[in-house]
Amino acid sequence: MRILLIAGIVFVHIPYDPPHSPYLGTDGAVDWIRVYLGDSLFRIGVPCLSAISGYLLFRRGLSGFRYGKVMRSKAETVLVPFLLWNGAFLLLVLSAQAAGFGHGYLPDVIGATPREIANQALALEGWPINLPLYFLRDLLLCLALSPVIGQLVMRYPRTTLLIFFAYAVLPLPNGIFLKKSILFGFSFGAYAALHGLDVKRLDAYAWPVTIAVGSASVLLAAILYVTGPDYPVWVDMLRGVTAISGIVGAWALSSLLIRTRAGQALGTGGGLSFWIFCAHYPLLVALWMAWNRAGLDAYPLFYFSAPVVALALLATSHAVMGRVAPRLLAVLTGNRLSASRGALRPTSAPTTEILSQQR
């Protein structure tokens, strides 16, 4: 059910300019909702997706782990999509700025130095031009370090997780990672897999856990709204802790949703979720440019309509690509197929196991 997390990430990246900052309070309750959704609740997406990746990578244990095979596979499923999506967007921005429009919405590409261009294309030292793809960049780092991470969480689990947790939430330098919580999330997922953690035991407490994490996100949003946008250090730390707690909260919520018809439908969109993740940011920027060019005001209308329009367009474009260019679609999504195709095959697995796999 990663598509829920990725749909939430769309709200994190809805663009705005300084006069429409949610921390100005010009739109009242709408601004608080923007802080809640974009800076609190949906920030759980990145650490949770990282935990899923770590869990799936080590689900067969260290004995079944083959580093060379993993890296060859991830080159196809992670590296190639990253290079294609980010490179294509970089060329698109370059063309737009060369034609005289698009300046101010994205980093300057026309006047960038070769080092800046290389960073925008490959995210060697900073954020890629297609901003959300920093997750794929940091995930590749975790994959490259996976033998070390696997050994550490297997031999020294508590110490390793404690150190990575401190690294994620304390005001420490990022080092080689762009988002520190990705390392902790990935390592926590690896720990759950390698130590045989029965994650389904949490399902019995799904409602209390979901309510607790949801309440924490509401409280965090209130604190952010009062202290932002330049948060004190302790608030930034609290935001990191809350985002990481979302790993548990999202799993608990998924155990409630997957038992519904709508939840099971959401659990079949593997390829679509990756398509949305890679394409949503360029589309949101394009919608924002069109909105401003049309001279429209009422930013709250843009805020609530843009993600709906973007998700509808992305779902439609994914379906069209599946019909007219399935091979290209496979490359762009790292050969991720919709789980609904596999659901047609007979299986003897118990229902609870099927639901767990979909989640």
VEXDREN-2710 file (C-alpha; in Angstrom, 1 decimal):
% VEXDREN-2710
k/r/px/py/pz
1/MET/0.0/0.0/0.0
2/ARG/2.9/2.3/-0.7
3/ILE/0.6/4.3/-3.0
4/LEU/-1.0/5.9/0.0
5/LEU/2.4/7.1/1.3
6/ILE/3.3/8.4/-2.2
7/ALA/0.0/10.2/-2.6
8/GLY/0.7/11.9/0.7
9/ILE/4.2/12.9/-0.6
10/VAL/2.4/14.7/-3.4
11/PHE/0.9/17.1/-0.8
12/VAL/4.4/17.8/0.6
13/HIS/5.6/19.1/-2.8
14/ILE/2.7/21.4/-3.7
15/PRO/4.6/24.6/-4.8
16/TYR/4.0/28.1/-3.4
17/ASP/5.7/31.5/-3.4
18/PRO/6.7/33.6/-0.4
19/PRO/3.5/35.6/-0.3
20/HIS/1.6/32.3/0.1
21/SER/3.6/30.8/2.8
22/PRO/1.3/28.9/5.2
23/TYR/3.2/30.4/8.2
24/LEU/1.9/33.9/7.3
25/GLY/-1.6/32.9/8.5
26/THR/-3.3/34.9/5.7
27/ASP/-5.7/32.1/4.9
28/GLY/-6.6/31.1/8.5
29/ALA/-7.5/27.5/9.0
30/VAL/-6.4/26.6/5.5
31/ASP/-2.8/27.5/6.4
32/TRP/-2.9/25.2/9.5
33/ILE/-4.2/22.4/7.3
34/ARG/-1.3/23.0/4.9
35/VAL/1.2/22.8/7.7
36/TYR/-0.5/19.7/9.1
37/LEU/-0.5/17.8/5.8
38/GLY/2.7/19.0/4.2
39/ASP/5.1/19.5/7.2
40/SER/3.7/17.0/9.7
41/LEU/1.4/14.1/8.7
42/PHE/2.8/13.2/5.2
43/ARG/6.4/13.5/6.3
44/ILE/6.1/9.9/7.4
45/GLY/6.3/8.8/3.8
46/VAL/10.0/8.8/3.3
47/PRO/11.1/6.9/6.5
48/CYS/8.3/4.4/6.0
49/LEU/9.2/3.8/2.3
50/SER/12.8/3.3/3.5
51/ALA/11.7/0.8/6.1
52/ILE/9.8/-1.2/3.4
53/SER/12.8/-1.2/1.2
54/GLY/15.1/-2.5/4.0
55/TYR/12.6/-5.1/5.0
56/LEU/12.1/-6.5/1.5
57/LEU/15.8/-6.6/0.8
58/PHE/16.7/-8.8/3.8
59/ARG/13.5/-10.8/4.1
60/ARG/15.4/-14.0/3.2
61/GLY/18.1/-13.3/5.8
62/LEU/21.9/-12.8/5.3
63/SER/22.4/-16.3/4.0
64/GLY/20.2/-15.6/1.0
65/PHE/21.7/-12.1/0.4
66/ARG/23.8/-11.8/-2.8
67/TYR/25.3/-8.4/-3.0
68/GLY/26.3/-8.5/-6.7
69/LYS/22.8/-9.8/-7.7
70/VAL/21.2/-7.1/-5.6
71/MET/23.1/-4.3/-7.1
72/ARG/22.5/-5.5/-10.6
73/SER/18.8/-5.7/-9.9
74/LYS/18.6/-2.3/-8.2
75/ALA/20.5/-0.7/-11.1
76/GLU/17.5/-1.7/-13.2
77/THR/14.8/-0.9/-10.7
78/VAL/16.2/2.2/-9.0
79/LEU/19.3/3.7/-10.8
80/VAL/18.0/3.7/-14.4
81/PRO/14.6/5.3/-13.5
82/PHE/16.4/7.9/-11.4
83/LEU/18.7/8.8/-14.3
84/LEU/15.9/8.8/-16.9
85/TRP/13.3/10.8/-14.9
86/ASN/15.8/13.3/-13.5
87/GLY/17.7/13.7/-16.8
88/ALA/14.6/14.2/-18.8
89/PHE/13.3/16.9/-16.4
90/LEU/16.7/18.6/-16.5
91/LEU/16.6/18.8/-20.3
92/LEU/13.0/20.1/-20.1
93/VAL/14.0/22.8/-17.7
94/LEU/17.0/23.7/-19.8
95/SER/14.8/24.0/-22.9
96/ALA/12.2/26.1/-21.1
97/GLN/14.7/28.5/-19.6
98/ALA/16.5/28.8/-22.9
99/ALA/13.2/29.8/-24.4
100/GLY/12.8/32.6/-21.8
101/PHE/10.3/31.2/-19.4
102/GLY/10.2/29.1/-16.2
103/HIS/12.8/31.3/-14.4
104/GLY/12.3/31.5/-10.7
105/TYR/10.3/28.3/-10.4
106/LEU/13.3/26.0/-10.5
107/PRO/17.1/26.3/-10.0
108/ASP/18.9/28.2/-12.8
109/VAL/20.2/25.7/-15.3
110/ILE/21.2/28.1/-18.1
111/GLY/23.7/29.9/-15.9
112/ALA/24.8/26.9/-13.8
113/THR/28.4/25.8/-13.7
114/PRO/29.4/22.3/-14.9
115/ARG/29.6/21.2/-11.2
116/GLU/26.1/22.5/-10.5
117/ILE/24.8/20.9/-13.7
118/ALA/26.3/17.6/-12.6
119/ASN/24.8/17.9/-9.2
120/GLN/21.3/18.7/-10.6
121/ALA/21.6/15.7/-12.9
122/LEU/23.1/13.2/-10.5
123/ALA/22.5/14.6/-7.0
124/LEU/26.2/14.1/-6.1
125/GLU/26.3/16.8/-3.4
126/GLY/22.8/18.2/-3.1
127/TRP/19.2/17.9/-4.3
128/PRO/18.4/16.7/-7.8
129/ILE/16.4/18.9/-10.2
130/ASN/13.5/16.5/-9.8
131/LEU/13.4/17.1/-6.1
132/PRO/11.6/14.0/-4.7
133/LEU/14.1/11.7/-6.4
134/TYR/16.5/12.4/-3.6
135/PHE/14.8/9.4/-2.0
136/LEU/16.1/7.1/-4.8
137/ARG/19.5/8.7/-4.5
138/ASP/19.7/8.0/-0.8
139/LEU/18.2/4.6/-1.2
140/LEU/21.0/3.7/-3.7
141/LEU/23.5/4.7/-1.0
142/CYS/21.7/2.4/1.5
143/LEU/21.8/-0.4/-1.0
144/ALA/25.5/0.2/-1.7
145/LEU/26.1/0.0/2.1
146/SER/23.6/-2.9/2.6
147/PRO/26.2/-5.6/3.5
148/VAL/27.6/-3.4/6.3
149/ILE/24.1/-2.3/7.4
150/GLY/23.0/-6.0/7.4
151/GLN/25.9/-7.1/9.6
152/LEU/25.5/-4.2/12.0
153/VAL/21.8/-4.7/12.6
154/MET/22.3/-8.5/12.9
155/ARG/25.2/-8.4/15.4
156/TYR/24.6/-5.1/17.2
157/PRO/21.0/-4.3/16.6
158/ARG/20.2/-2.0/19.6
159/THR/23.4/0.0/19.3
160/THR/23.2/0.4/15.6
161/LEU/19.5/1.5/15.6
162/LEU/20.2/3.9/18.5
163/ILE/23.1/5.5/16.7
164/PHE/21.2/5.8/13.4
165/PHE/18.2/7.2/15.3
166/ALA/20.4/9.8/17.0
167/TYR/21.9/10.7/13.6
168/ALA/18.4/11.1/12.1
169/VAL/16.9/13.4/14.8
170/LEU/19.9/15.3/16.3
171/PRO/21.3/18.4/14.7
172/LEU/24.2/16.6/13.2
173/PRO/25.8/17.0/9.7
174/ASN/24.1/15.0/7.0
175/GLY/27.3/13.6/5.6
176/ILE/26.7/11.6/2.4
177/PHE/22.9/11.4/2.9
178/LEU/20.5/14.2/1.8
179/LYS/17.7/12.9/4.2
180/LYS/19.1/11.3/7.4
181/SER/15.8/9.5/8.3
182/ILE/16.3/7.3/5.2
183/LEU/19.2/5.5/6.8
184/PHE/17.3/4.8/10.0
185/GLY/14.2/3.7/8.1
186/PHE/16.1/1.3/5.9
187/SER/18.1/-0.1/8.9
188/PHE/14.9/-0.6/10.9
189/GLY/13.3/-2.5/8.1
190/ALA/16.5/-4.6/7.8
191/TYR/16.3/-5.3/11.6
192/ALA/12.7/-6.4/11.4
193/ALA/13.5/-8.8/8.6
194/LEU/16.8/-10.2/9.9
195/HIS/15.5/-10.8/13.5
196/GLY/12.2/-12.3/12.4
197/LEU/10.1/-9.5/14.0
198/ASP/6.5/-10.5/13.7
199/VAL/5.2/-7.2/12.4
200/LYS/1.7/-8.6/12.2
201/ARG/1.4/-8.7/16.0
202/LEU/1.0/-5.0/15.8
203/ASP/-2.3/-5.5/14.0
204/ALA/-4.1/-6.3/17.3
205/TYR/-3.3/-2.7/18.4
206/ALA/-3.9/-1.0/15.1
207/TRP/-6.5/1.4/16.3
208/PRO/-4.6/2.7/19.4
209/VAL/-1.4/3.0/17.5
210/THR/-3.0/4.8/14.6
211/ILE/-4.8/7.2/16.9
212/ALA/-1.6/7.9/18.9
213/VAL/0.6/8.6/15.9
214/GLY/-2.2/10.7/14.3
215/SER/-2.6/12.7/17.5
216/ALA/1.2/13.2/17.6
217/SER/1.1/14.6/14.1
218/VAL/-1.7/17.0/15.0
219/LEU/0.2/18.3/18.1
220/LEU/3.4/18.6/16.0
221/ALA/1.5/20.7/13.4
222/ALA/0.3/23.0/16.1
223/ILE/3.8/23.5/17.3
224/LEU/5.2/24.0/13.8
225/TYR/2.5/26.5/13.0
226/VAL/3.4/28.6/16.0
227/THR/7.2/28.4/15.7
228/GLY/7.7/28.1/11.9
229/PRO/9.0/28.5/9.4
230/ASP/12.4/28.9/11.2
231/TYR/11.9/26.2/13.7
232/PRO/14.0/26.0/16.9
233/VAL/16.3/23.0/17.1
234/TRP/14.1/21.1/19.5
235/VAL/11.1/21.5/17.2
236/ASP/13.1/20.2/14.2
237/MET/14.1/17.2/16.4
238/LEU/10.5/16.6/17.4
239/ARG/9.5/16.6/13.7
240/GLY/12.2/14.0/13.0
241/VAL/10.9/11.8/15.8
242/THR/7.3/12.1/14.7
243/ALA/8.2/11.3/11.1
244/ILE/10.1/8.1/12.2
245/SER/7.1/7.1/14.4
246/GLY/5.1/7.1/11.2
247/ILE/6.8/3.8/10.3
248/VAL/4.7/2.1/13.0
249/GLY/1.7/4.3/12.5
250/ALA/1.5/3.7/8.7
251/TRP/1.7/-0.1/9.2
252/ALA/-1.0/0.0/11.8
253/LEU/-3.2/2.1/9.5
254/SER/-2.6/-0.2/6.6
255/SER/-3.8/-3.2/8.7
256/LEU/-7.2/-1.4/9.0
257/LEU/-7.4/-0.3/5.4
258/ILE/-6.3/-3.6/3.7
259/ARG/-9.4/-5.3/5.1
260/THR/-11.6/-3.0/3.1
261/ARG/-12.5/-3.2/-0.5
262/ALA/-11.0/0.2/-1.2
263/GLY/-7.8/-0.7/0.6
264/GLN/-7.4/-3.9/-1.3
265/ALA/-7.8/-2.0/-4.6
266/LEU/-5.1/0.5/-3.4
267/GLY/-2.8/-2.5/-2.7
268/THR/-2.6/-3.4/-6.4
269/GLY/-0.9/-0.3/-7.8
270/GLY/2.8/-1.0/-7.6
271/GLY/3.8/0.4/-11.0
272/LEU/1.3/3.3/-10.7
273/SER/2.7/4.3/-7.3
274/PHE/6.3/4.5/-8.7
275/TRP/5.0/6.5/-11.7
276/ILE/3.3/9.0/-9.4
277/PHE/6.4/9.3/-7.3
278/CYS/8.7/10.1/-10.2
279/ALA/6.4/12.3/-12.2
280/HIS/4.4/14.3/-9.7
281/TYR/6.9/17.1/-9.0
282/PRO/7.4/18.2/-12.6
283/LEU/3.6/18.1/-13.1
284/LEU/2.9/20.2/-10.0
285/VAL/5.5/22.8/-11.0
286/ALA/3.8/23.0/-14.5
287/LEU/0.4/23.4/-12.9
288/TRP/1.8/26.2/-10.7
289/MET/3.3/28.0/-13.7
290/ALA/0.0/27.7/-15.6
291/TRP/-1.9/29.0/-12.6
292/ASN/0.3/32.1/-12.2
293/ARG/0.4/32.7/-16.0
294/ALA/-3.4/32.7/-16.0
295/GLY/-3.3/35.4/-13.3
296/LEU/-5.5/33.4/-10.9
297/ASP/-5.5/34.2/-7.2
298/ALA/-7.1/32.3/-4.3
299/TYR/-4.2/30.1/-3.5
300/PRO/-6.3/27.7/-1.3
301/LEU/-8.1/26.7/-4.5
302/PHE/-4.9/25.8/-6.1
303/TYR/-3.6/23.9/-3.1
304/PHE/-6.6/21.6/-2.9
305/SER/-7.2/21.2/-6.6
306/ALA/-3.6/20.7/-7.8
307/PRO/-3.0/17.3/-6.2
308/VAL/-6.4/16.0/-7.3
309/VAL/-5.7/17.1/-10.9
310/ALA/-2.1/15.8/-10.7
311/LEU/-3.1/12.4/-9.4
312/ALA/-5.9/12.1/-12.0
313/LEU/-3.5/13.0/-14.9
314/LEU/-0.8/10.7/-13.6
315/ALA/-3.2/7.7/-13.3
316/THR/-4.5/8.4/-16.8
317/SER/-1.1/8.8/-18.3
318/HIS/0.1/5.6/-16.6
319/ALA/-2.9/3.7/-18.1
320/VAL/-2.3/5.2/-21.6
321/MET/1.5/4.3/-21.4
322/GLY/0.6/0.8/-20.5
323/ARG/-1.4/0.5/-23.7
324/VAL/0.7/2.4/-26.2
325/ALA/4.2/1.9/-24.9
326/PRO/4.4/-0.9/-22.3
327/ARG/8.1/-1.5/-22.8
328/LEU/9.0/2.1/-22.2
329/LEU/6.6/2.1/-19.2
330/ALA/8.5/-0.9/-17.8
331/VAL/11.8/0.9/-18.1
332/LEU/10.5/4.1/-16.5
333/THR/9.0/2.2/-13.6
334/GLY/11.9/-0.1/-13.0
335/ASN/9.9/-3.1/-14.3
336/ARG/7.4/-2.7/-11.5
337/LEU/4.1/-4.3/-12.5
338/SER/0.7/-3.8/-10.9
339/ALA/0.0/-6.3/-8.2
340/SER/-3.4/-6.9/-9.8
341/ARG/-1.8/-8.9/-12.6
342/GLY/-0.2/-11.3/-10.1
343/ALA/-3.5/-11.5/-8.2
344/LEU/-5.0/-13.4/-11.1
345/ARG/-2.7/-16.3/-10.5
346/PRO/-4.0/-19.0/-8.2
347/THR/-2.4/-19.2/-4.7
348/SER/-2.8/-21.4/-1.7
349/ALA/-1.5/-18.8/0.7
350/PRO/-3.8/-17.9/3.7
351/THR/-5.7/-14.7/3.4
352/THR/-3.7/-13.0/6.2
353/GLU/-0.5/-13.7/4.4
354/ILE/-1.9/-12.3/1.1
355/LEU/-3.0/-9.1/2.9
356/SER/0.4/-8.8/4.6
357/GLN/2.2/-9.1/1.2
358/GLN/-0.1/-6.5/-0.3
359/ARG/0.7/-4.1/2.5
END
